[in-house]
Amino acid sequence: MNENTNIIELINVRKEFDDETVAVDNFNLEVKKGEFVTFLGPSGCGKTTTLRMIAGFEIPTSGKILLNGEDISKLPPNRRPVNTVFQKYALFPHMNVYDNIAFGLRLKRIETTVTGKDGKEKVKKVRLSKSDIDKKVKKALEIVDLEGFEKRSVSTLSGGQQQRIAIARAIVNQPEILLLDEPLGALDLKMRKEMQIELKNMHKKLGITFIYVTHDQEEALTMSDKVVVINDGEIQQIGTPTEIYNEPVNTFVADFIGESNIFNGTVVDKLKVKFCGATFDCLDDFEINDMVDVVVRPEDIKICAPADGQLKGKVISTVFKGVHYEITVEVGKFEIVIQSTSCAEVGAVIGMRVEPDGIHLMRKVYTVNKYDGVITKNNTVEFGDGEFECDVTTLYPDSHLDEEGYLITAGGEKIDLTDVEVEVEIDTHDIEMSDDKSAGGVVGNIISMIYKGDHYRYIVRTEENEEDYVLSCPDLWNTGDLVSLIIPKDKIKLKLKVAEGNK
């Protein structure tokens, strides 16, 4: 097997359902033969939809899916060398273990060359012999470590054993690719951990490609050769488990994979970054004065005497987690989480040190909200599915409004601003949330929240056109909350939109 050969390629794949919901967009991925690839992301991010498109249960709206270089985007599932294992095992309760595994083999037809009475050879489709079926079933049971279970009723098996039978039924047909859609979701924690190791061992024995879907970060990090982190139907990052954990490309990945302290930072010198009021050496090279997101994993913070620390603070919480203590420290207005094998008493003042290799910098994705807007006849501005009060006189220096609402320029020109297109900017710190739906200029649901040491960064999405507002707030809200957004008129920056031909 050539390990550098792509078995599956997804090229600019997009899936849009009839209600215009975009489940997957701009999805580009290469999967090599024999790889264990995991699609990782929160519920509703598009990972299962992508798996179903690979299996043939869904057809991409646009883009291509290639199998060994051939376009299979519209090929039906039964003609793809792919089998799927679902979270609900879909075993036949009236059949024993052997018959469940052999079910697909008994329906299968294979092409064979036979010689007719006229002496001519011809291709004929024939059933597998009982001995061939028997060999394949026993081999599959051996791989899933359930030899001797052939006559057992599936209803007498544990959840873990039923999962293995579902896998055996999928691999008995010798697919080139095995798709697994959250197959461990119904198992308890201990059984899930055991099955993670079992699946990794099965992958090594079979040598075929596994594509696995999960929202469990531990599963992804434990089993995968390659992790594909997905959010909102788009790939956020592709890499090995180590790369994904140690070098996240944005705050979503950093927050979703493991525990993280995420802070706003500024690069103040060559390989030096300032955050939490102190300056630290780092390894990531950015331009001086660049605004960055700083990620520090809790296990990379070392406790020391207050006088020896780069930071010092007061312990406000200590929780024993079995392997380590989770310690929360208040440093001025910031809260920092530490994982340590040493206990720190609540109320104690401690020092903290972080080595350069424990600090990861990422370029800021969200610095300001930008929208295309239109001035209304009432001199308000419509943008992002909402309407807000604004100061239209900022569009023309030294202008003012007359009694009728027309804008009068410094040169005395009278302008009707109705339907004038503008560019709108709002800083993330200038948007407030309210649970009074009539208080603000627009209403939306909180779809994302990330704690950044002294505040939360929220993303609020409107329902009509799915416009996103990014804002910073010290108060804790919940993902899914329906809120209205209040933006003071003096915080809305307006600029006349330049026509395309005049740029």
KAHU-V164212 format. One record per backbone hydrogen bond with DSSP energy under -0.5 kcal/mol. NH is the residue of the N-H (numbers start at 1). CO is the residue of the C=O. E is the energy in kcal/mol with one decimal. If there is no record, write none. Layout:
BEGIN
nh=NH co=CO e=E
nh=NH co=CO e=E
END
This chain:
BEGIN
nh=3 co=1 e=-0.8
nh=5 co=2 e=-1.8
nh=7 co=31 e=-2.5
nh=8 co=31 e=-1.8
nh=9 co=66 e=-2.1
nh=10 co=29 e=-2.8
nh=11 co=9 e=-0.5
nh=11 co=64 e=-2.9
nh=12 co=10 e=-0.6
nh=13 co=27 e=-2.2
nh=14 co=62 e=-2.3
nh=15 co=24 e=-2.6
nh=17 co=21 e=-2.6
nh=20 co=17 e=-2.1
nh=23 co=15 e=-2.2
nh=23 co=21 e=-0.8
nh=24 co=15 e=-1.4
nh=25 co=233 e=-2.7
nh=27 co=13 e=-2.0
nh=28 co=26 e=-0.7
nh=29 co=10 e=-2.0
nh=31 co=8 e=-3.0
nh=33 co=5 e=-2.4
nh=35 co=32 e=-1.9
nh=37 co=35 e=-0.7
nh=37 co=210 e=-3.0
nh=38 co=226 e=-2.5
nh=39 co=212 e=-3.5
nh=40 co=38 e=-0.7
nh=40 co=228 e=-2.9
nh=41 co=214 e=-1.2
nh=45 co=42 e=-1.5
nh=50 co=46 e=-2.0
nh=51 co=47 e=-1.9
nh=52 co=48 e=-2.6
nh=53 co=49 e=-1.7
nh=54 co=50 e=-1.9
nh=55 co=51 e=-2.2
nh=56 co=52 e=-1.4
nh=57 co=52 e=-1.9
nh=58 co=52 e=-1.3
nh=61 co=14 e=-2.1
nh=62 co=14 e=-1.7
nh=64 co=11 e=-2.1
nh=66 co=9 e=-3.1
nh=67 co=70 e=-3.0
nh=68 co=7 e=-2.2
nh=68 co=66 e=-0.5
nh=70 co=67 e=-2.1
nh=72 co=65 e=-3.0
nh=72 co=70 e=-0.5
nh=73 co=65 e=-0.5
nh=75 co=72 e=-1.7
nh=79 co=76 e=-1.6
nh=80 co=77 e=-1.8
nh=82 co=80 e=-2.3
nh=83 co=177 e=-1.9
nh=85 co=179 e=-3.0
nh=89 co=87 e=-0.7
nh=93 co=91 e=-0.7
nh=95 co=92 e=-1.5
nh=97 co=152 e=-2.3
nh=98 co=150 e=-2.7
nh=100 co=96 e=-2.1
nh=101 co=97 e=-2.1
nh=102 co=98 e=-2.5
nh=103 co=99 e=-1.0
nh=106 co=102 e=-2.2
nh=107 co=103 e=-0.9
nh=108 co=104 e=-1.0
nh=110 co=126 e=-2.6
nh=112 co=124 e=-2.7
nh=114 co=112 e=-0.5
nh=114 co=122 e=-2.9
nh=116 co=114 e=-0.6
nh=116 co=120 e=-3.0
nh=119 co=116 e=-2.1
nh=122 co=114 e=-2.7
nh=124 co=112 e=-3.2
nh=126 co=110 e=-2.6
nh=126 co=124 e=-0.5
nh=128 co=105 e=-0.5
nh=128 co=108 e=-0.6
nh=133 co=129 e=-2.5
nh=134 co=130 e=-2.5
nh=135 co=131 e=-2.2
nh=136 co=132 e=-2.3
nh=137 co=133 e=-2.6
nh=138 co=134 e=-2.3
nh=139 co=135 e=-2.2
nh=140 co=136 e=-2.3
nh=141 co=137 e=-2.4
nh=142 co=138 e=-1.9
nh=143 co=139 e=-2.0
nh=144 co=140 e=-1.8
nh=145 co=142 e=-1.0
nh=146 co=141 e=-3.2
nh=149 co=146 e=-1.6
nh=152 co=149 e=-1.6
nh=154 co=95 e=-1.0
nh=156 co=153 e=-1.6
nh=157 co=154 e=-1.3
nh=162 co=158 e=-2.7
nh=163 co=159 e=-2.0
nh=164 co=160 e=-1.7
nh=165 co=161 e=-2.0
nh=166 co=162 e=-2.2
nh=167 co=163 e=-2.0
nh=168 co=164 e=-2.8
nh=169 co=165 e=-2.5
nh=170 co=166 e=-1.3
nh=171 co=167 e=-2.4
nh=172 co=168 e=-1.5
nh=174 co=171 e=-2.0
nh=176 co=81 e=-1.6
nh=177 co=81 e=-1.6
nh=178 co=209 e=-3.1
nh=179 co=83 e=-3.1
nh=179 co=177 e=-0.5
nh=180 co=211 e=-2.7
nh=181 co=85 e=-2.9
nh=182 co=180 e=-1.0
nh=182 co=213 e=-1.7
nh=185 co=182 e=-1.4
nh=187 co=184 e=-1.6
nh=192 co=188 e=-2.7
nh=193 co=189 e=-2.1
nh=194 co=190 e=-1.9
nh=195 co=191 e=-2.7
nh=196 co=192 e=-2.0
nh=197 co=193 e=-1.3
nh=198 co=194 e=-2.0
nh=199 co=195 e=-3.1
nh=200 co=196 e=-1.9
nh=201 co=197 e=-2.2
nh=202 co=198 e=-2.7
nh=203 co=199 e=-2.4
nh=204 co=200 e=-1.7
nh=205 co=201 e=-2.3
nh=206 co=202 e=-2.8
nh=207 co=203 e=-2.6
nh=209 co=176 e=-1.7
nh=210 co=35 e=-2.5
nh=211 co=178 e=-2.6
nh=212 co=37 e=-3.1
nh=213 co=180 e=-3.0
nh=214 co=39 e=-2.4
nh=217 co=215 e=-0.7
nh=220 co=216 e=-1.8
nh=221 co=217 e=-2.6
nh=222 co=218 e=-2.3
nh=223 co=219 e=-2.1
nh=224 co=220 e=-1.6
nh=225 co=36 e=-3.1
nh=226 co=36 e=-1.9
nh=227 co=239 e=-3.3
nh=228 co=38 e=-3.3
nh=229 co=227 e=-0.6
nh=229 co=237 e=-2.8
nh=230 co=40 e=-3.1
nh=230 co=228 e=-0.5
nh=231 co=234 e=-2.4
nh=233 co=45 e=-2.1
nh=234 co=231 e=-1.9
nh=236 co=229 e=-3.5
nh=237 co=229 e=-1.2
nh=239 co=227 e=-1.9
nh=244 co=240 e=-2.8
nh=245 co=241 e=-2.1
nh=246 co=242 e=-2.9
nh=247 co=243 e=-2.5
nh=254 co=250 e=-2.2
nh=255 co=251 e=-2.5
nh=256 co=252 e=-2.6
nh=257 co=253 e=-2.5
nh=258 co=256 e=-0.9
nh=261 co=296 e=-1.9
nh=262 co=260 e=-0.6
nh=262 co=451 e=-0.5
nh=263 co=294 e=-2.4
nh=265 co=292 e=-2.9
nh=266 co=274 e=-1.9
nh=267 co=290 e=-2.4
nh=268 co=266 e=-0.6
nh=268 co=272 e=-1.4
nh=269 co=272 e=-1.2
nh=272 co=269 e=-2.0
nh=273 co=280 e=-2.5
nh=274 co=266 e=-2.9
nh=275 co=273 e=-0.5
nh=275 co=278 e=-2.3
nh=278 co=275 e=-2.1
nh=280 co=273 e=-3.0
nh=282 co=271 e=-2.1
nh=283 co=356 e=-0.6
nh=283 co=359 e=-0.6
nh=286 co=284 e=-0.7
nh=289 co=267 e=-3.7
nh=290 co=287 e=-1.9
nh=292 co=265 e=-2.6
nh=293 co=362 e=-3.1
nh=294 co=263 e=-3.1
nh=295 co=360 e=-3.0
nh=296 co=261 e=-2.5
nh=296 co=294 e=-0.5
nh=300 co=297 e=-1.9
nh=301 co=298 e=-1.1
nh=302 co=300 e=-0.6
nh=302 co=353 e=-2.7
nh=304 co=351 e=-2.3
nh=308 co=305 e=-1.5
nh=309 co=305 e=-0.6
nh=309 co=306 e=-0.9
nh=310 co=352 e=-1.9
nh=311 co=352 e=-1.7
nh=313 co=350 e=-2.3
nh=314 co=330 e=-2.1
nh=315 co=348 e=-2.8
nh=316 co=328 e=-2.7
nh=317 co=328 e=-1.3
nh=319 co=326 e=-2.3
nh=321 co=324 e=-3.1
nh=323 co=321 e=-1.0
nh=325 co=340 e=-3.6
nh=326 co=319 e=-3.3
nh=327 co=325 e=-0.7
nh=327 co=338 e=-3.0
nh=328 co=317 e=-2.5
nh=329 co=327 e=-0.5
nh=329 co=336 e=-3.0
nh=330 co=314 e=-3.1
nh=331 co=329 e=-0.6
nh=331 co=334 e=-2.7
nh=332 co=330 e=-0.6
nh=334 co=331 e=-2.3
nh=335 co=453 e=-1.9
nh=336 co=329 e=-2.7
nh=338 co=327 e=-3.0
nh=339 co=298 e=-1.7
nh=340 co=325 e=-2.2
nh=340 co=338 e=-0.5
nh=347 co=315 e=-2.9
nh=348 co=345 e=-2.1
nh=350 co=313 e=-2.5
nh=350 co=348 e=-0.6
nh=351 co=304 e=-2.8
nh=352 co=311 e=-2.6
nh=353 co=302 e=-2.2
nh=355 co=300 e=-0.5
nh=358 co=355 e=-2.2
nh=359 co=356 e=-1.5
nh=360 co=295 e=-2.3
nh=360 co=358 e=-0.5
nh=362 co=293 e=-2.4
nh=364 co=291 e=-1.1
nh=367 co=365 e=-0.7
nh=369 co=426 e=-3.1
nh=371 co=424 e=-2.2
nh=373 co=371 e=-0.5
nh=373 co=422 e=-3.2
nh=374 co=382 e=-1.9
nh=375 co=420 e=-2.4
nh=376 co=380 e=-2.7
nh=379 co=376 e=-1.8
nh=381 co=388 e=-2.6
nh=382 co=374 e=-2.9
nh=383 co=381 e=-0.5
nh=383 co=386 e=-1.9
nh=386 co=383 e=-2.3
nh=387 co=441 e=-1.7
nh=388 co=381 e=-2.4
nh=390 co=379 e=-0.5
nh=391 co=489 e=-0.6
nh=392 co=390 e=-0.8
nh=394 co=391 e=-1.4
nh=395 co=392 e=-1.8
nh=396 co=393 e=-0.9
nh=399 co=393 e=-0.6
nh=399 co=396 e=-1.4
nh=400 co=408 e=-2.0
nh=402 co=406 e=-2.7
nh=405 co=402 e=-1.5
nh=407 co=415 e=-2.5
nh=408 co=400 e=-3.7
nh=409 co=407 e=-0.6
nh=409 co=413 e=-2.5
nh=410 co=397 e=-0.6
nh=412 co=409 e=-2.0
nh=415 co=407 e=-2.9
nh=415 co=413 e=-0.5
nh=417 co=415 e=-0.7
nh=419 co=375 e=-3.0
nh=420 co=417 e=-2.4
nh=422 co=373 e=-2.6
nh=423 co=495 e=-3.5
nh=424 co=371 e=-2.9
nh=425 co=493 e=-2.1
nh=426 co=369 e=-2.1
nh=428 co=367 e=-0.7
nh=430 co=427 e=-1.7
nh=431 co=428 e=-0.6
nh=432 co=486 e=-2.6
nh=434 co=484 e=-2.1
nh=437 co=435 e=-0.9
nh=439 co=436 e=-1.9
nh=441 co=485 e=-2.0
nh=442 co=485 e=-0.7
nh=444 co=483 e=-2.6
nh=445 co=461 e=-2.5
nh=446 co=481 e=-2.3
nh=447 co=445 e=-0.5
nh=447 co=459 e=-2.9
nh=448 co=459 e=-1.1
nh=450 co=457 e=-1.8
nh=452 co=455 e=-3.5
nh=454 co=452 e=-1.5
nh=456 co=473 e=-3.0
nh=457 co=450 e=-3.0
nh=458 co=456 e=-0.6
nh=458 co=471 e=-2.8
nh=459 co=448 e=-1.9
nh=460 co=469 e=-2.9
nh=461 co=445 e=-2.9
nh=462 co=467 e=-2.4
nh=469 co=460 e=-2.6
nh=471 co=458 e=-2.3
nh=472 co=428 e=-2.5
nh=473 co=456 e=-2.4
nh=477 co=475 e=-0.6
nh=480 co=446 e=-2.9
nh=481 co=478 e=-2.1
nh=483 co=444 e=-3.0
nh=483 co=481 e=-0.6
nh=484 co=434 e=-2.8
nh=485 co=442 e=-2.4
nh=486 co=432 e=-2.8
nh=487 co=485 e=-0.5
nh=488 co=430 e=-0.5
nh=491 co=488 e=-2.0
nh=492 co=489 e=-1.1
nh=493 co=425 e=-2.5
nh=493 co=491 e=-0.8
nh=494 co=492 e=-0.5
nh=495 co=423 e=-1.5
nh=497 co=421 e=-2.0
nh=502 co=499 e=-1.8
nh=503 co=500 e=-1.1
END
